[in-house]
Amino acid sequence: MFEEILNELAVQFRSLTFGVEVMPALRNFRVDTRVSDDCLHPDNHHNSKIGKNLWNNPVSPAAERKSYYADDLEIICPQDPGGFLHFTKPVEKAGQAQSPPKSDETVRLIIKNDETSNDYIQIHFKNQNDEFCTTRELNSDSRLKGKRVHKYPYEIVQDCYFKPEDTIEFRLETQRAKGKLDYDEFCLTSVNLIFSRVTFIASQRTCVEGTGEWITMKAAPVTCG
């Protein structure tokens, strides 16, 4: 999610006179607990690997950039001493730049259903201070006609900003599909709302025809180890 936001900002501000380059150097970074138990302050071992990744990214073509932290990580030497670094070409206007790449790593909402529906479906979330947010329509591509796990990207819930210490509740709301006289009964067995520092989870079955009841979610903090 964070990398996608950085890509969007790069597209927005990149121009003929101002360059912005997003490096995926930290994408796969994890603290190696064999040599350190401090998740927040990388030691010399980790800083060395971060530095090598930051160096290797601009000397590699964009399609070959990696975030690599295995023990055999080495510095990449440029093949052409007179060559240029592989940066994104300038654009006349930021709005004319190519759209940032989408990534499976930006999943923000995961739900699982055991009853299907043709209805329009949204999920409302709120915290203890009655600060609300609502997903976009979740069945616009008719995916909820199937019983399975459904993953939604950042854009579906981009207006949701909750803290790890918040108490979060959710409720389902369905609206009849165009041309139908009745609601479908729609049932979820799990809801996961994912943030960088915490995931809010509900694992009880809930079914609605219209607007459902508020259901409390559990907070599962995300550790960095």
Solvent accessible surface area in square Angstrom, and as a share of the most:
residue,aa,sasa,rsa
1,M,52,0.23
2,F,137,0.57
3,E,45,0.20
4,E,5,0.02
5,I,53,0.27
6,L,63,0.31
7,N,22,0.12
8,E,64,0.29
9,L,79,0.39
10,A,1,0.01
11,V,26,0.15
12,Q,106,0.47
13,F,110,0.46
14,R,23,0.08
15,S,28,0.18
16,L,111,0.55
17,T,132,0.77
18,F,120,0.50
19,G,68,0.66
20,V,41,0.23
21,E,49,0.22
22,V,30,0.17
23,M,52,0.23
24,P,14,0.09
25,A,1,0.01
26,L,102,0.51
27,R,101,0.37
28,N,79,0.41
29,F,37,0.15
30,R,154,0.56
31,V,11,0.06
32,D,30,0.15
33,T,92,0.53
34,R,181,0.66
35,V,80,0.46
36,S,17,0.11
37,D,135,0.70
38,D,58,0.30
39,C,49,0.29
40,L,144,0.72
41,H,128,0.57
42,P,48,0.30
43,D,49,0.26
44,N,132,0.68
45,H,68,0.30
46,H,5,0.02
47,N,77,0.40
48,S,55,0.36
49,K,25,0.11
50,I,26,0.13
51,G,37,0.35
52,K,60,0.25
53,N,3,0.02
54,L,93,0.46
55,W,124,0.44
56,N,14,0.07
57,N,2,0.01
58,P,19,0.12
59,V,17,0.10
60,S,9,0.06
61,P,52,0.33
62,A,71,0.55
63,A,106,0.82
64,E,107,0.48
65,R,29,0.11
66,K,136,0.58
67,S,10,0.06
68,Y,89,0.34
69,Y,39,0.15
70,A,43,0.33
71,D,106,0.55
72,D,96,0.50
73,L,19,0.09
74,E,130,0.58
75,I,97,0.49
76,I,79,0.40
77,C,90,0.54
78,P,71,0.45
79,Q,169,0.75
80,D,90,0.47
81,P,135,0.85
82,G,64,0.62
83,G,41,0.39
84,F,188,0.78
85,L,95,0.47
86,H,81,0.36
87,F,104,0.43
88,T,67,0.39
89,K,168,0.71
90,P,81,0.51
91,V,32,0.19
92,E,116,0.52
93,K,128,0.54
94,A,22,0.17
95,G,74,0.71
96,Q,116,0.51
97,A,16,0.12
98,Q,162,0.72
99,S,96,0.62
100,P,21,0.13
101,P,94,0.59
102,K,139,0.59
103,S,47,0.30
104,D,134,0.70
105,E,107,0.48
106,T,5,0.03
107,V,38,0.22
108,R,5,0.02
109,L,0,0.00
110,I,39,0.20
111,I,0,0.00
112,K,94,0.40
113,N,3,0.01
114,D,46,0.24
115,E,61,0.28
116,T,50,0.29
117,S,3,0.02
118,N,68,0.35
119,D,1,0.01
120,Y,96,0.37
121,I,0,0.00
122,Q,48,0.22
123,I,0,0.00
124,H,29,0.13
125,F,0,0.00
126,K,31,0.13
127,N,6,0.03
128,Q,100,0.44
129,N,97,0.50
130,D,86,0.44
131,E,98,0.44
132,F,120,0.50
133,C,11,0.07
134,T,54,0.32
135,T,3,0.02
136,R,127,0.46
137,E,45,0.20
138,L,2,0.01
139,N,12,0.06
140,S,94,0.60
141,D,86,0.44
142,S,51,0.33
143,R,60,0.22
144,L,0,0.00
145,K,113,0.48
146,G,27,0.26
147,K,127,0.54
148,R,124,0.45
149,V,68,0.39
150,H,0,0.00
151,K,117,0.50
152,Y,5,0.02
153,P,56,0.35
154,Y,25,0.09
155,E,41,0.18
156,I,29,0.15
157,V,2,0.01
158,Q,56,0.25
159,D,105,0.54
160,C,0,0.00
161,Y,163,0.62
162,F,18,0.08
163,K,124,0.53
164,P,34,0.21
165,E,125,0.56
166,D,14,0.07
167,T,72,0.42
168,I,0,0.00
169,E,47,0.21
170,F,2,0.01
171,R,70,0.26
172,L,2,0.01
173,E,42,0.19
174,T,3,0.02
175,Q,96,0.42
176,R,113,0.41
177,A,16,0.12
178,K,187,0.79
179,G,80,0.77
180,K,70,0.30
181,L,163,0.81
182,D,102,0.53
183,Y,75,0.28
184,D,30,0.16
185,E,91,0.41
186,F,0,0.00
187,C,0,0.00
188,L,1,0.00
189,T,36,0.21
190,S,32,0.21
191,V,1,0.01
192,N,38,0.20
193,L,0,0.00
194,I,45,0.23
195,F,24,0.10
196,S,81,0.52
197,R,163,0.59
198,V,1,0.00
199,T,20,0.12
200,F,1,0.00
201,I,54,0.28
202,A,7,0.05
203,S,88,0.57
204,Q,106,0.47
205,R,128,0.47
206,T,19,0.11
207,C,47,0.28
208,V,10,0.06
209,E,104,0.46
210,G,9,0.09
211,T,81,0.47
212,G,13,0.12
213,E,143,0.64
214,W,66,0.23
215,I,19,0.10
216,T,80,0.47
217,M,9,0.04
218,K,164,0.69
219,A,49,0.38
220,A,39,0.30
221,P,100,0.63
222,V,79,0.45
223,T,115,0.67
224,C,51,0.31
225,G,57,0.55
